Amino acid sequence: MTIDDLIAYGANVEEGLSRCMGNEDFYLRLVGTLKGEQGYDTLKAALDAGDLQAAFEAAHALKGVLGNLSITPLYEPISELTEHLRAQTQMDYAPLMDAILQERDRFLAL
């Protein structure tokens, strides 16, 4: 995965790099850790079980990581989901979760 790949994907690389003091290698190493991120599985399992509090905790953690690295295409839907969960909104989360997982797969293909 390269900086150009991330830019083409839609990540705000300039913002992410600024959080890493402009160190591209460090930024790419952090972004690379997202490939093994298990939080999506935790989030989906909690939603499937109807445990909105556990789902909120998983979504909030993902939101933080994705936001700090400025992985915008994943950050935006996770952020939306997090706010619904924060409010304990009773709704069908499946379509939003499916969209997040599709976006995650697009990211993993980089």
N, CA, C and O atoms as CSV, one atom per row, in Angstrom:
chain,resi,resn,atom,element,x,y,z
A,1,MET,N,N,0.849,-1.165,0.000
A,1,MET,CA,C,0.000,0.000,0.000
A,1,MET,C,C,0.901,1.236,0.000
A,1,MET,O,O,1.879,1.315,0.744
A,2,THR,N,N,0.549,2.186,-0.844
A,2,THR,CA,C,1.347,3.399,-0.963
A,2,THR,C,C,0.510,4.631,-0.634
A,2,THR,O,O,-0.712,4.555,-0.506
A,3,ILE,N,N,1.179,5.742,-0.505
A,3,ILE,CA,C,0.483,7.018,-0.301
A,3,ILE,C,C,-0.458,7.272,-1.475
A,3,ILE,O,O,-1.597,7.697,-1.280
A,4,ASP,N,N,0.013,7.013,-2.689
A,4,ASP,CA,C,-0.825,7.218,-3.874
A,4,ASP,C,C,-2.059,6.317,-3.853
A,4,ASP,O,O,-3.143,6.742,-4.253
A,5,ASP,N,N,-1.902,5.074,-3.389
A,5,ASP,CA,C,-3.053,4.170,-3.258
A,5,ASP,C,C,-4.087,4.764,-2.309
A,5,ASP,O,O,-5.284,4.761,-2.596
A,6,LEU,N,N,-3.613,5.270,-1.182
A,6,LEU,CA,C,-4.518,5.833,-0.184
A,6,LEU,C,C,-5.213,7.092,-0.698
A,6,LEU,O,O,-6.393,7.309,-0.425
A,7,ILE,N,N,-4.490,7.909,-1.432
A,7,ILE,CA,C,-5.095,9.107,-2.020
A,7,ILE,C,C,-6.179,8.704,-3.012
A,7,ILE,O,O,-7.278,9.257,-2.990
A,8,ALA,N,N,-5.873,7.741,-3.885
A,8,ALA,CA,C,-6.850,7.267,-4.865
A,8,ALA,C,C,-8.066,6.658,-4.175
A,8,ALA,O,O,-9.187,6.772,-4.671
A,9,TYR,N,N,-7.850,6.018,-3.043
A,9,TYR,CA,C,-8.937,5.417,-2.266
A,9,TYR,C,C,-9.851,6.484,-1.664
A,9,TYR,O,O,-11.038,6.237,-1.450
A,10,GLY,N,N,-9.306,7.657,-1.393
A,10,GLY,CA,C,-10.117,8.736,-0.828
A,10,GLY,C,C,-9.718,9.137,0.578
A,10,GLY,O,O,-10.396,9.949,1.207
A,11,ALA,N,N,-8.624,8.579,1.079
A,11,ALA,CA,C,-8.137,8.956,2.408
A,11,ALA,C,C,-7.589,10.384,2.360
A,11,ALA,O,O,-7.061,10.819,1.337
A,12,ASN,N,N,-7.716,11.087,3.447
A,12,ASN,CA,C,-7.143,12.427,3.556
A,12,ASN,C,C,-5.710,12.263,4.067
A,12,ASN,O,O,-5.420,12.479,5.244
A,13,VAL,N,N,-4.839,11.881,3.162
A,13,VAL,CA,C,-3.467,11.534,3.506
A,13,VAL,C,C,-2.727,12.718,4.125
A,13,VAL,O,O,-1.960,12.549,5.073
A,14,GLU,N,N,-2.955,13.900,3.595
A,14,GLU,CA,C,-2.276,15.087,4.134
A,14,GLU,C,C,-2.587,15.256,5.622
A,14,GLU,O,O,-1.689,15.509,6.425
A,15,GLU,N,N,-3.846,15.115,5.976
A,15,GLU,CA,C,-4.254,15.226,7.378
A,15,GLU,C,C,-3.660,14.091,8.223
A,15,GLU,O,O,-3.156,14.325,9.321
A,16,GLY,N,N,-3.724,12.869,7.703
A,16,GLY,CA,C,-3.167,11.725,8.422
A,16,GLY,C,C,-1.677,11.860,8.636
A,16,GLY,O,O,-1.164,11.565,9.716
A,17,LEU,N,N,-0.983,12.306,7.603
A,17,LEU,CA,C,0.462,12.508,7.724
A,17,LEU,C,C,0.795,13.590,8.739
A,17,LEU,O,O,1.796,13.489,9.450
A,18,SER,N,N,-0.030,14.619,8.812
A,18,SER,CA,C,0.246,15.689,9.776
A,18,SER,C,C,0.197,15.153,11.206
A,18,SER,O,O,0.933,15.628,12.072
A,19,ARG,N,N,-0.656,14.178,11.455
A,19,ARG,CA,C,-0.729,13.569,12.787
A,19,ARG,C,C,0.493,12.692,13.070
A,19,ARG,O,O,0.773,12.350,14.219
A,20,CYS,N,N,1.209,12.337,12.012
A,20,CYS,CA,C,2.408,11.504,12.141
A,20,CYS,C,C,3.666,12.341,11.882
A,20,CYS,O,O,4.714,11.809,11.516
A,21,MET,N,N,3.548,13.622,12.073
A,21,MET,CA,C,4.668,14.559,11.916
A,21,MET,C,C,5.309,14.449,10.535
A,21,MET,O,O,6.513,14.653,10.386
A,22,GLY,N,N,4.492,14.121,9.517
A,22,GLY,CA,C,4.975,14.057,8.158
A,22,GLY,C,C,5.788,12.816,7.828
A,22,GLY,O,O,6.342,12.715,6.734
A,23,ASN,N,N,5.868,11.880,8.748
A,23,ASN,CA,C,6.669,10.680,8.554
A,23,ASN,C,C,5.855,9.631,7.785
A,23,ASN,O,O,5.024,8.927,8.358
A,24,GLU,N,N,6.115,9.545,6.472
A,24,GLU,CA,C,5.355,8.632,5.617
A,24,GLU,C,C,5.485,7.176,6.042
A,24,GLU,O,O,4.493,6.447,6.072
A,25,ASP,N,N,6.697,6.750,6.369
A,25,ASP,CA,C,6.897,5.351,6.771
A,25,ASP,C,C,6.075,5.018,8.009
A,25,ASP,O,O,5.446,3.961,8.074
A,26,PHE,N,N,6.079,5.907,8.981
A,26,PHE,CA,C,5.314,5.704,10.207
A,26,PHE,C,C,3.819,5.663,9.902
A,26,PHE,O,O,3.101,4.791,10.392
A,27,TYR,N,N,3.361,6.607,9.094
A,27,TYR,CA,C,1.949,6.657,8.713
A,27,TYR,C,C,1.533,5.363,8.010
A,27,TYR,O,O,0.517,4.760,8.357
A,28,LEU,N,N,2.316,4.946,7.032
A,28,LEU,CA,C,1.979,3.723,6.297
A,28,LEU,C,C,2.025,2.492,7.192
A,28,LEU,O,O,1.234,1.566,7.013
A,29,ARG,N,N,2.933,2.474,8.142
A,29,ARG,CA,C,2.994,1.354,9.091
A,29,ARG,C,C,1.713,1.322,9.935
A,29,ARG,O,O,1.145,0.253,10.160
A,30,LEU,N,N,1.263,2.487,10.399
A,30,LEU,CA,C,0.021,2.542,11.176
A,30,LEU,C,C,-1.185,2.136,10.327
A,30,LEU,O,O,-2.041,1.370,10.771
A,31,VAL,N,N,-1.238,2.653,9.115
A,31,VAL,CA,C,-2.344,2.283,8.218
A,31,VAL,C,C,-2.323,0.784,7.957
A,31,VAL,O,O,-3.377,0.150,7.895
A,32,GLY,N,N,-1.148,0.220,7.806
A,32,GLY,CA,C,-1.023,-1.216,7.567
A,32,GLY,C,C,-1.582,-2.063,8.691
A,32,GLY,O,O,-2.034,-3.184,8.458
A,33,THR,N,N,-1.556,-1.538,9.914
A,33,THR,CA,C,-2.115,-2.301,11.035
A,33,THR,C,C,-3.627,-2.482,10.902
A,33,THR,O,O,-4.201,-3.381,11.516
A,34,LEU,N,N,-4.267,-1.640,10.109
A,34,LEU,CA,C,-5.714,-1.754,9.913
A,34,LEU,C,C,-6.096,-3.020,9.157
A,34,LEU,O,O,-7.243,-3.464,9.221
A,35,LYS,N,N,-5.150,-3.592,8.450
A,35,LYS,CA,C,-5.446,-4.814,7.681
A,35,LYS,C,C,-5.821,-5.979,8.600
A,35,LYS,O,O,-6.565,-6.870,8.191
A,36,GLY,N,N,-5.318,-5.982,9.823
A,36,GLY,CA,C,-5.641,-7.054,10.757
A,36,GLY,C,C,-6.656,-6.646,11.817
A,36,GLY,O,O,-6.853,-7.362,12.799
A,37,GLU,N,N,-7.293,-5.512,11.624
A,37,GLU,CA,C,-8.231,-4.981,12.621
A,37,GLU,C,C,-9.422,-5.924,12.811
A,37,GLU,O,O,-10.133,-6.247,11.860
A,38,GLN,N,N,-9.622,-6.357,14.054
A,38,GLN,CA,C,-10.718,-7.278,14.383
A,38,GLN,C,C,-11.972,-6.560,14.883
A,38,GLN,O,O,-12.994,-7.198,15.135
A,39,GLY,N,N,-11.897,-5.253,15.026
A,39,GLY,CA,C,-13.023,-4.494,15.555
A,39,GLY,C,C,-14.288,-4.619,14.728
A,39,GLY,O,O,-15.391,-4.537,15.267
A,40,TYR,N,N,-14.141,-4.817,13.425
A,40,TYR,CA,C,-15.328,-4.976,12.574
A,40,TYR,C,C,-16.103,-6.229,12.955
A,40,TYR,O,O,-17.333,-6.215,13.001
A,41,ASP,N,N,-15.376,-7.320,13.228
A,41,ASP,CA,C,-16.030,-8.573,13.631
A,41,ASP,C,C,-16.714,-8.415,14.982
A,41,ASP,O,O,-17.822,-8.907,15.192
A,42,THR,N,N,-16.039,-7.722,15.895
A,42,THR,CA,C,-16.616,-7.466,17.219
A,42,THR,C,C,-17.886,-6.638,17.081
A,42,THR,O,O,-18.901,-6.929,17.714
A,43,LEU,N,N,-17.821,-5.612,16.252
A,43,LEU,CA,C,-18.975,-4.742,16.022
A,43,LEU,C,C,-20.139,-5.515,15.428
A,43,LEU,O,O,-21.268,-5.403,15.905
A,44,LYS,N,N,-19.875,-6.291,14.400
A,44,LYS,CA,C,-20.948,-7.054,13.756
A,44,LYS,C,C,-21.565,-8.064,14.720
A,44,LYS,O,O,-22.785,-8.220,14.759
A,45,ALA,N,N,-20.733,-8.746,15.490
A,45,ALA,CA,C,-21.257,-9.724,16.451
A,45,ALA,C,C,-22.133,-9.050,17.494
A,45,ALA,O,O,-23.180,-9.583,17.864
A,46,ALA,N,N,-21.718,-7.892,17.968
A,46,ALA,CA,C,-22.514,-7.174,18.967
A,46,ALA,C,C,-23.843,-6.724,18.368
A,46,ALA,O,O,-24.884,-6.834,19.014
A,47,LEU,N,N,-23.811,-6.218,17.136
A,47,LEU,CA,C,-25.062,-5.817,16.483
A,47,LEU,C,C,-25.968,-7.017,16.262
A,47,LEU,O,O,-27.175,-6.938,16.495
A,48,ASP,N,N,-25.394,-8.128,15.813
A,48,ASP,CA,C,-26.191,-9.338,15.591
A,48,ASP,C,C,-26.833,-9.822,16.886
A,48,ASP,O,O,-27.931,-10.380,16.867
A,49,ALA,N,N,-26.149,-9.608,18.013
A,49,ALA,CA,C,-26.671,-10.026,19.315
A,49,ALA,C,C,-27.613,-8.984,19.913
A,49,ALA,O,O,-28.237,-9.229,20.946
A,50,GLY,N,N,-27.717,-7.826,19.272
A,50,GLY,CA,C,-28.573,-6.761,19.805
A,50,GLY,C,C,-27.964,-6.030,20.986
A,50,GLY,O,O,-28.672,-5.330,21.709
A,51,ASP,N,N,-26.671,-6.178,21.191
A,51,ASP,CA,C,-25.978,-5.517,22.303
A,51,ASP,C,C,-25.462,-4.163,21.826
A,51,ASP,O,O,-24.327,-4.042,21.365
A,52,LEU,N,N,-26.315,-3.151,21.946
A,52,LEU,CA,C,-25.976,-1.834,21.419
A,52,LEU,C,C,-24.818,-1.184,22.176
A,52,LEU,O,O,-24.055,-0.418,21.587
A,53,GLN,N,N,-24.676,-1.474,23.457
A,53,GLN,CA,C,-23.567,-0.893,24.221
A,53,GLN,C,C,-22.226,-1.458,23.747
A,53,GLN,O,O,-21.276,-0.705,23.535
A,54,ALA,N,N,-22.149,-2.758,23.583
A,54,ALA,CA,C,-20.915,-3.365,23.081
A,54,ALA,C,C,-20.640,-2.917,21.649
A,54,ALA,O,O,-19.490,-2.692,21.273
A,55,ALA,N,N,-21.692,-2.790,20.859
A,55,ALA,CA,C,-21.533,-2.316,19.483
A,55,ALA,C,C,-21.016,-0.883,19.481
A,55,ALA,O,O,-20.148,-0.532,18.681
A,56,PHE,N,N,-21.552,-0.052,20.381
A,56,PHE,CA,C,-21.072,1.329,20.478
A,56,PHE,C,C,-19.584,1.360,20.812
A,56,PHE,O,O,-18.821,2.105,20.196
A,57,GLU,N,N,-19.178,0.562,21.774
A,57,GLU,CA,C,-17.767,0.554,22.180
A,57,GLU,C,C,-16.861,0.140,21.018
A,57,GLU,O,O,-15.801,0.733,20.815
A,58,ALA,N,N,-17.274,-0.870,20.260
A,58,ALA,CA,C,-16.475,-1.326,19.116
A,58,ALA,C,C,-16.450,-0.261,18.017
A,58,ALA,O,O,-15.399,0.024,17.443
A,59,ALA,N,N,-17.610,0.321,17.730
A,59,ALA,CA,C,-17.686,1.353,16.687
A,59,ALA,C,C,-16.874,2.587,17.083
A,59,ALA,O,O,-16.178,3.173,16.255
A,60,HIS,N,N,-16.970,2.969,18.341
A,60,HIS,CA,C,-16.247,4.148,18.818
A,60,HIS,C,C,-14.734,3.936,18.707
A,60,HIS,O,O,-14.009,4.856,18.330
A,61,ALA,N,N,-14.264,2.757,19.024
A,61,ALA,CA,C,-12.830,2.451,18.909
A,61,ALA,C,C,-12.391,2.516,17.442
A,61,ALA,O,O,-11.346,3.088,17.133
A,62,LEU,N,N,-13.183,1.934,16.546
A,62,LEU,CA,C,-12.863,1.997,15.117
A,62,LEU,C,C,-12.867,3.436,14.622
A,62,LEU,O,O,-11.990,3.847,13.862
A,63,LYS,N,N,-13.855,4.187,15.056
A,63,LYS,CA,C,-13.949,5.592,14.654
A,63,LYS,C,C,-12.683,6.346,15.036
A,63,LYS,O,O,-12.179,7.149,14.251
A,64,GLY,N,N,-12.169,6.098,16.224
A,64,GLY,CA,C,-10.965,6.778,16.679
A,64,GLY,C,C,-9.757,6.452,15.827
A,64,GLY,O,O,-9.012,7.346,15.427
A,65,VAL,N,N,-9.563,5.186,15.552
A,65,VAL,CA,C,-8.411,4.759,14.749
A,65,VAL,C,C,-8.526,5.304,13.329
A,65,VAL,O,O,-7.570,5.869,12.798
A,66,LEU,N,N,-9.684,5.137,12.722
A,66,LEU,CA,C,-9.876,5.586,11.345
A,66,LEU,C,C,-9.798,7.097,11.236
A,66,LEU,O,O,-9.284,7.629,10.252
A,67,GLY,N,N,-10.304,7.786,12.241
A,67,GLY,CA,C,-10.240,9.243,12.235
A,67,GLY,C,C,-8.827,9.751,12.390
A,67,GLY,O,O,-8.425,10.686,11.698
A,68,ASN,N,N,-8.069,9.154,13.284
A,68,ASN,CA,C,-6.683,9.584,13.485
A,68,ASN,C,C,-5.835,9.372,12.241
A,68,ASN,O,O,-4.918,10.149,11.973
A,69,LEU,N,N,-6.132,8.334,11.488
A,69,LEU,CA,C,-5.374,8.057,10.271
A,69,LEU,C,C,-6.010,8.688,9.033
A,69,LEU,O,O,-5.468,8.593,7.932
A,70,SER,N,N,-7.160,9.331,9.221
A,70,SER,CA,C,-7.888,10.019,8.143
A,70,SER,C,C,-8.249,9.092,6.992
A,70,SER,O,O,-8.101,9.444,5.822
A,71,ILE,N,N,-8.724,7.904,7.341
A,71,ILE,CA,C,-9.197,6.950,6.340
A,71,ILE,C,C,-10.683,7.272,6.114
A,71,ILE,O,O,-11.569,6.540,6.554
A,72,THR,N,N,-10.920,8.370,5.427
A,72,THR,CA,C,-12.230,8.999,5.300
A,72,THR,C,C,-13.332,8.082,4.787
A,72,THR,O,O,-14.424,8.100,5.354
A,73,PRO,N,N,-13.108,7.279,3.743
A,73,PRO,CA,C,-14.206,6.447,3.246
A,73,PRO,C,C,-14.740,5.440,4.277
A,73,PRO,O,O,-15.902,5.041,4.203
A,74,LEU,N,N,-13.916,5.037,5.214
A,74,LEU,CA,C,-14.370,4.149,6.291
A,74,LEU,C,C,-14.800,4.949,7.516
A,74,LEU,O,O,-15.734,4.564,8.220
A,75,TYR,N,N,-14.126,6.048,7.763
A,75,TYR,CA,C,-14.423,6.867,8.937
A,75,TYR,C,C,-15.859,7.401,8.897
A,75,TYR,O,O,-16.557,7.375,9.911
A,76,GLU,N,N,-16.295,7.878,7.750
A,76,GLU,CA,C,-17.620,8.516,7.676
A,76,GLU,C,C,-18.768,7.565,8.026
A,76,GLU,O,O,-19.608,7.927,8.850
A,77,PRO,N,N,-18.845,6.356,7.433
A,77,PRO,CA,C,-19.953,5.479,7.828
A,77,PRO,C,C,-19.816,4.945,9.260
A,77,PRO,O,O,-20.824,4.736,9.935
A,78,ILE,N,N,-18.595,4.726,9.724
A,78,ILE,CA,C,-18.402,4.289,11.106
A,78,ILE,C,C,-18.832,5.400,12.061
A,78,ILE,O,O,-19.421,5.133,13.108
A,79,SER,N,N,-18.538,6.629,11.697
A,79,SER,CA,C,-18.936,7.770,12.523
A,79,SER,C,C,-20.461,7.856,12.612
A,79,SER,O,O,-21.015,8.071,13.690
A,80,GLU,N,N,-21.133,7.686,11.473
A,80,GLU,CA,C,-22.602,7.703,11.464
A,80,GLU,C,C,-23.160,6.594,12.358
A,80,GLU,O,O,-24.067,6.828,13.158
A,81,LEU,N,N,-22.618,5.404,12.217
A,81,LEU,CA,C,-23.056,4.267,13.030
A,81,LEU,C,C,-22.820,4.534,14.512
A,81,LEU,O,O,-23.675,4.244,15.350
A,82,THR,N,N,-21.662,5.086,14.825
A,82,THR,CA,C,-21.326,5.380,16.218
A,82,THR,C,C,-22.357,6.312,16.845
A,82,THR,O,O,-22.766,6.111,17.988
A,83,GLU,N,N,-22.775,7.325,16.102
A,83,GLU,CA,C,-23.740,8.284,16.654
A,83,GLU,C,C,-25.114,7.647,16.867
A,83,GLU,O,O,-25.794,7.962,17.844
A,84,HIS,N,N,-25.526,6.762,15.973
A,84,HIS,CA,C,-26.793,6.038,16.189
A,84,HIS,C,C,-26.692,5.166,17.448
A,84,HIS,O,O,-27.622,5.096,18.251
A,85,LEU,N,N,-25.552,4.513,17.595
A,85,LEU,CA,C,-25.362,3.638,18.759
A,85,LEU,C,C,-25.240,4.447,20.047
A,85,LEU,O,O,-25.739,4.030,21.092
A,86,ARG,N,N,-24.586,5.592,19.976
A,86,ARG,CA,C,-24.465,6.454,21.157
A,86,ARG,C,C,-25.856,6.827,21.681
A,86,ARG,O,O,-26.086,6.892,22.889
A,87,ALA,N,N,-26.775,7.070,20.743
A,87,ALA,CA,C,-28.147,7.438,21.100
A,87,ALA,C,C,-29.013,6.217,21.406
A,87,ALA,O,O,-30.186,6.354,21.754
A,88,GLN,N,N,-28.424,5.011,21.274
A,88,GLN,CA,C,-29.152,3.756,21.493
A,88,GLN,C,C,-30.395,3.676,20.597
A,88,GLN,O,O,-31.450,3.200,21.018
A,89,THR,N,N,-30.251,4.144,19.371
A,89,THR,CA,C,-31.337,4.151,18.404
A,89,THR,C,C,-31.725,2.718,18.046
A,89,THR,O,O,-30.881,1.901,17.678
A,90,GLN,N,N,-33.015,2.437,18.161
A,90,GLN,CA,C,-33.527,1.134,17.759
A,90,GLN,C,C,-33.820,1.199,16.262
A,90,GLN,O,O,-34.763,1.865,15.835
A,91,MET,N,N,-33.013,0.510,15.476
A,91,MET,CA,C,-33.154,0.540,14.025
A,91,MET,C,C,-32.524,-0.724,13.445
A,91,MET,O,O,-31.884,-1.499,14.155
A,92,ASP,N,N,-32.714,-0.912,12.159
A,92,ASP,CA,C,-32.057,-2.020,11.464
A,92,ASP,C,C,-30.660,-1.548,11.075
A,92,ASP,O,O,-30.499,-0.744,10.157
A,93,TYR,N,N,-29.669,-2.047,11.768
A,93,TYR,CA,C,-28.283,-1.646,11.529
A,93,TYR,C,C,-27.648,-2.420,10.382
A,93,TYR,O,O,-26.557,-2.065,9.935
A,94,ALA,N,N,-28.299,-3.460,9.903
A,94,ALA,CA,C,-27.701,-4.331,8.887
A,94,ALA,C,C,-27.274,-3.592,7.620
A,94,ALA,O,O,-26.163,-3.826,7.144
A,95,PRO,N,N,-28.103,-2.707,7.047
A,95,PRO,CA,C,-27.656,-2.036,5.817
A,95,PRO,C,C,-26.407,-1.177,6.026
A,95,PRO,O,O,-25.514,-1.167,5.180
A,96,LEU,N,N,-26.343,-0.468,7.132
A,96,LEU,CA,C,-25.176,0.366,7.405
A,96,LEU,C,C,-23.946,-0.505,7.671
A,96,LEU,O,O,-22.851,-0.193,7.204
A,97,MET,N,N,-24.126,-1.583,8.413
A,97,MET,CA,C,-23.011,-2.484,8.689
A,97,MET,C,C,-22.525,-3.144,7.396
A,97,MET,O,O,-21.321,-3.298,7.192
A,98,ASP,N,N,-23.452,-3.531,6.531
A,98,ASP,CA,C,-23.069,-4.118,5.245
A,98,ASP,C,C,-22.256,-3.127,4.411
A,98,ASP,O,O,-21.266,-3.507,3.785
A,99,ALA,N,N,-22.668,-1.868,4.400
A,99,ALA,CA,C,-21.937,-0.840,3.657
A,99,ALA,C,C,-20.534,-0.651,4.228
A,99,ALA,O,O,-19.573,-0.470,3.481
A,100,ILE,N,N,-20.422,-0.693,5.552
A,100,ILE,CA,C,-19.113,-0.559,6.205
A,100,ILE,C,C,-18.215,-1.735,5.832
A,100,ILE,O,O,-17.039,-1.545,5.521
A,101,LEU,N,N,-18.756,-2.931,5.862
A,101,LEU,CA,C,-17.956,-4.111,5.526
A,101,LEU,C,C,-17.534,-4.102,4.058
A,101,LEU,O,O,-16.428,-4.532,3.731
A,102,GLN,N,N,-18.394,-3.622,3.182
A,102,GLN,CA,C,-18.015,-3.505,1.767
A,102,GLN,C,C,-16.887,-2.491,1.608
A,102,GLN,O,O,-15.949,-2.713,0.842
A,103,GLU,N,N,-16.980,-1.374,2.337
A,103,GLU,CA,C,-15.928,-0.367,2.270
A,103,GLU,C,C,-14.630,-0.898,2.857
A,103,GLU,O,O,-13.546,-0.622,2.341
A,104,ARG,N,N,-14.744,-1.664,3.941
A,104,ARG,CA,C,-13.563,-2.286,4.524
A,104,ARG,C,C,-12.884,-3.215,3.517
A,104,ARG,O,O,-11.659,-3.222,3.395
A,105,ASP,N,N,-13.683,-3.989,2.804
A,105,ASP,CA,C,-13.124,-4.898,1.807
A,105,ASP,C,C,-12.438,-4.134,0.687
A,105,ASP,O,O,-11.415,-4.579,0.167
A,106,ARG,N,N,-12.990,-2.993,0.313
A,106,ARG,CA,C,-12.375,-2.150,-0.714
A,106,ARG,C,C,-11.017,-1.639,-0.209
A,106,ARG,O,O,-10.042,-1.589,-0.959
A,107,PHE,N,N,-10.973,-1.263,1.068
A,107,PHE,CA,C,-9.714,-0.809,1.676
A,107,PHE,C,C,-8.694,-1.949,1.711
A,107,PHE,O,O,-7.527,-1.756,1.370
A,108,LEU,N,N,-9.140,-3.129,2.124
A,108,LEU,CA,C,-8.232,-4.281,2.229
A,108,LEU,C,C,-7.645,-4.689,0.878
A,108,LEU,O,O,-6.582,-5.307,0.821
A,109,ALA,N,N,-8.333,-4.347,-0.199
A,109,ALA,CA,C,-7.864,-4.697,-1.538
A,109,ALA,C,C,-6.735,-3.772,-2.015
A,109,ALA,O,O,-6.125,-4.030,-3.052
A,110,LEU,N,N,-6.458,-2.714,-1.277
A,110,LEU,CA,C,-5.384,-1.780,-1.700
A,110,LEU,C,C,-4.046,-2.470,-1.724
A,110,LEU,O,O,-3.036,-1.848,-2.052
